[in-house]
Amino acid sequence: MKRRTILAAGAGASAALALGAPATPAAARSRATTELLHRWFRDTYASIEAMHSELGLAADKIDVSGAKPKRSVQTSPTNIGCGIWSTVAAAGLGVISGRTMRKRLAGTVAAVEKLERAKGFWLNWYDADTGKVLTKWPETGDEVRPFLSSVDNAWLITGLRIAAAADPSLAPRVDALLADADWSFYYTPYDEADPAKHPGQIHGGYWTDDGTFTSHWYGALNTEPRMASYLGIADGSLPGEHYWRTFRTMVPENEQEQKPEGEYVTVDGVRLFRGHYTYRGRKLIPSWGGSMFEALMVPLFVPEGEWAPGAWGLTHKRYIRSHIEHGLEEEKLGYWGFSPANIPAGGYSEYGVDAIGMTVDGYFSKGVVTPHASFLAMQFEPGASVANLVKIGRDFGAYHDGLGFRDSVDVREGTVSDFMLALDQGMVAAGLAQVLSPGLLQSAFRSGGFARNVRPLLAKEDFGIG
């Protein structure tokens, strides 16, 4: 959709823009900026409410091109998880009452209890209205093979754990749901004799129709599947060794985006290559494709930067700075923040900064900025993130009054997506919650197995980039 019509990004936009690039603590944030962030959250949550079916499941996306938002048929475990944590955030920020939150969470948990599962995990696509497993894609009629995605299940389980922490009366039901969700199902233990086929990593997923796993494992550490790794290590179904078996970079002799610098080290008895990339003079840990959500979705929930300030804390900030400089200085777009999203002209694509991704195929920015990327960055770079979002809303009409930011903007063509995706709006909601009420969605991941098993691993992390 061609949109040069200006939709103001809320009262106080000019004040927020004046905030500029420096990061500012909450205590120093202006009242106008705080009000703007709250407005962005209220509108974003309204879009998430519009995605929910009467069954209580958040659909995959809404089309906002018409007079009323049109919800998609399909939903996934990730979409459902996004709906759950957004509801908890809405109560924590005063957008809905605690009573409304409990009612909505109970409805969603009841719906999740009825969904068909296999091997203790949820399949990848359901009908949001009926809860039935999808066998044909609603938009095309193409066959949908039944699949158990490790990373998508991680985001649903993240949401369920947040629900149980927010409403302890749901904890027994959530515990019962997760009793059979054993992460070792996806795990291939390490075998020194054949590390290519036994890497000590988790598979991408499992096809239930023929009983086969994907041929790939999730090997890169700085990608969103590490949430599955953390969950498994926390509950004891994965060994702590698994964390060290994932790649900071691939070893130097492997083909990848750039030849990494680093050295071999041994940590907890595991020999690994402690590698890093250098981009614009800045040492960091690459993701797989160079997108924002790979690196920065997990720290919305797990306080990696706090637990490993000299490792995760450094690379998160440098990763964001790389996106900023790529958009503003390298590509001279005037805007930044690149992450998988709806294509403004239709469809879906990966966007990123190629140089900070390991894969030689790369995710390229292509002049498409994604608002959710700035919300992912906001807890680390609040001033720059708010200023970028205000400009995107002001210059392209990318802010849909009452529903929040549309999914993406092609800044060269001046086109804006007609869709909002549950995943991306869920990241927006969680990002705003972390800025407006730090730790609001993190309590489930600061105690128990996370404190006992995950935090000590992160405390030992040293990326060699300090």
Secondary structure, 3 states (H helix, E strand, C coil): CECCCCCCCCCCHHHHHCCCCCCCCHHHCCHHHHHHHHHHHHHHHHHHHHHECCCCCECCEEECCCCCCEECCEECHHHHHHHHHHHHHHHHCCCCCHHHHHHHHHHHHHHHHHCCEECCEECCCEECCCCCECCECCCCCCECCCEEEHHHHHHHHHHHHHHHHHCHHHHHHHHHHHCCCCHHHHEECCCCCCCCCCCCEEECEEECCCCEECCCEECECCCCCHHHHHHHHHHCCCCCHHHHHCECCCCCCCCCCCCCEEEEEEECCEEEEEEEEEECCEEECCECCCCHHHHHCHHHCCCHHHHCCCCHHHHHHHHHHHHHHHHHHHCCCCCCCCCCEECCCCCEECCCCHHHECCCCCCCCCCEECHHHHHHHCCCCHHHHHHHHHHHHHHHCCEECCCEECCCEECCCCEECCEEEHHHHHHHHHHHHHHHCCCCCCHHHCCHHHHHHHHHHHHHCCCCCC
